Amino acid sequence: MPSVLVVEDDPAIRASLIEVLSEHGHAVRSVGDGFGALREITQAPVDVVVLDLGLPDLDGSDALRMIRGLSRVPVIVATARDDDAEIIRILDAGADDYLVKPFSGGQLAARVGALLRRAAGSLAPEASSLVLHEGPLVSAEAVVVGGLRIDPSARTVRLDGRELQLTRREFDLLAFLAHHVNQVVSKRHILAEVWRDSYVDDQTVDVHLSALRRKLGEQGARPRYLWTVRGVGIKMVTPA
């Protein structure tokens, strides 16, 4: 039975989350603060963490960074903070997914199920010519697009010789787009290939694209690499 750790300081919300996750077949543990979450994770492994940001002892993003120092357990952040800058900060800190409060119990259960399926997926050892990092299947050979050099084997990206610090998902997204350079790729296709589940919404792609554009130094309506084709999708281009 998959185990879920709920980190939520509001007793009523915590009880509601425990109930819905238990109904969906999960073994649920819960705590009301960040340090309690760290203790739980170190004492016994869990399969997914649902983390509130408004904790009494730690800001949730600080708790997330501490969790990432201990474990690669998938983390869903539950937050009332819905602005893009805050969501990008959360994802950069290591969150695998986020839900903006209020959300339904069914939506949470679907997100937990998607993360469990993703974590269960693995690459067969004999497929050594390909690279999978909980994301898209791509060639292991480095790809060069203009001043960008993307190396899936080393999981490094250099822009004009300078290494960029990308999150796991940002790297997966950039590598996928680079392998489809000068092609328009729909967000649905990106979600299917990079996120590999149908429960993540288009806004997740938008948030990661926004973070990538910032790190690539993209400017307004005249980006160098990542173009939005309105109503169709995203295209990585080779700069002129």
N, C-alpha and C positions, 0 to 999 in steps of 0.2 A: 504494500500500500504506500503510495507516494506521501512524503511528509512535507508539510508546509508550516513555516514559522510566520505568524502574524505579529507584526510590531506596530502596536496602535495604543495610544494612551487613553482614548475615550472608551470607557467600559461598554457603553451601549453599542458603539460601532464595532468594537472588538468582538462582542458576543454575536453580532449579526454576521460578521465575516467568518467566525468559527462555525456557525451553523450552516452557512451556505457551502463552505468548502467541505465540511464533514458530509453533507448531503451528496456531494459529488465524489465521494469515495476517498477523500484525503485524510491522513492522520494529521491533526492540527495541534501545534503547540503555539502558545502566545505569551508575549511579554508587553509591558507598557512603557518601556524606555530603551534607549540606545545601548547602554552598558549591559542591560539584561539580554538584549539580542546578541551581543558579542559573547556573553557567557554561554548562551544556548548553542551557538554555532561551534564554539570550541569544545563543548562537552559532548555533543552528539551531532552527527551530520544531518542536514536537512536537504530536501530536493529543490525547494523554492522558498524565497523570502518575500513577503509582502510588507513593504516598509513605508510607514507614514513619515512625513517630513516634520510635522509639528510635534516633536517629542519634548518632554519636560527637562531632560538632562543634556541632550545633544541636538544640534540641528541635524535633521535627517541626512543632509548631504555629507556632513562630517561622519555620521554613523556609517553611511554607504562606503566612504573611503576606507574606514577602519575594517569593514566587512571584506572589502576587496583585498586588504592586506592579509586577511586570514584565509579566504576561500574564493573560489570561482563560482560559487553557487549562484544560479540565476536569481536576479532581484527585480521585482516589480515595485516601482515607487508609486505610492498612492498620495496624491497631492491636490491641494486646492489652488496651487499656483499654476496658472495656465498661460503665462506669457512665454513667447518663444525663447527669450534669453535665459529664463530660468530652466526651461525644459532642456535646452542645449547644455547648460551647466550640469544638470542632473545626469544626462546621458554621457557627458564627458567624464563625469566622476565614476562611471562604471555601471549605471543601471542598464538592464536589458530591455525594459519596457516601462511604461508609465500609464497611470490612469488618473484622470482629473476628477476630483470629487464634485458633485455626487455621481456615483456610478452604480449600476445594478450588480446584484450578486451573480447573475448569469454572465455578465461581461467579465467579471473578475475570474470566474471559474473557467471561461473560455481562454483567457489570457494565460492562466496557470497551466491549463492543458496544452496550449501551444508551446510554452517554454519546456514542458516536460517532454513533448515529442521532439523538439529541437535538440534537447540535451541527450536524448536517447539515440539520435542519429550519429553515425560515424562512417568514416571512409575505410573501405576494405584495405588491408595492408599492402596487397599486391598492386594497388593503383598508384604506384609511386611517381608516375609522371604528372599527376594532378595534385592540386592543393585544396584542402577543405578546412576552413576554420570556422565551423558553425555558420557557414555562409555559402557563397556560390562555388560551384565546381569550375575552376579556371586552369589554364595552362600554368605550369610552374615557371616558365620562362619570363624574364623581365620584359616589360612593355614600355616603350618610349613614345610619349605623345608631346611634341614640342619640347619644352624644358622640363617636363615631368618624366621621371623614371620610376616605375612601379615594379617592385620585385616581390612576387608572391611567395617565393621560397623563404626569403629573409623577412618578409612582411615589413618592408621599408618603402618609403616614398621620399624621393628627393625632387625639389623644385629649384631649378637653376643651380643645382649642386648643394642646396641646403636641405637637410633632412627635416621633414615635417613630423610633428607629433600628432598622430591620429588615434582615435579610439578604434577598438576592434571593428565595430560596425561601419565606421567611416572608411576604414581601409577596405573592407569587403565591398562596399558600395562603389568606391573609386576604382577598384580593380575590375569590378564587373563592367562599369561604364567604359573603362579603357579597352576592354576586350571587345567592345561594340562601338569603337570610335567612329564618329561621323554617321552613326545610325541613331534614329530616334527610338528610344525605349520607353514604353508606357510604365506608369507607376505600378500598375497591376503586375506587369512582367517583373519589375524590380522586386516587388514584395514576394512574388513566387520564387524567384531565384536567389535573392539575397537573404530575405527573412524566412522563406520557406514555410509560411503558413498563411491562412486566409483571414486571420483574426486581427492582424495589424492593419491600421487604417492608413490612408494616403498621407495624413498629416505627419506620420512618423518619417516617411521619406522626405517630406518638405523640411522637417527639423534637421535631419542629417545633411541634406543638401545645403541648408543655410550654414551649418557648421563648417562643411567642406569649403564653401565659397569664402567664408571668412578666413580660413587657414590658407587658402590658395591666393588670397589677396584680390579676389574678384571685385570689380567695381560696377555697381548699378546695372544699367541697361546694356552695357557693353562688356560682358565677361570675356575672359580669354579662353576658358575651357568648358564651363558648364552652362549650357543654354537651356532655357525652358521654352518648349514649343507649345504654346497655349492650346489647351484642349487635347493635346496628343501625348506629350511626355517630355523626356529629358534627352538631350544630345550632348555628348562630349565631342568637342571639335579640336582639330589641330590648329593652333594659332597661325595666322598668316605671317 
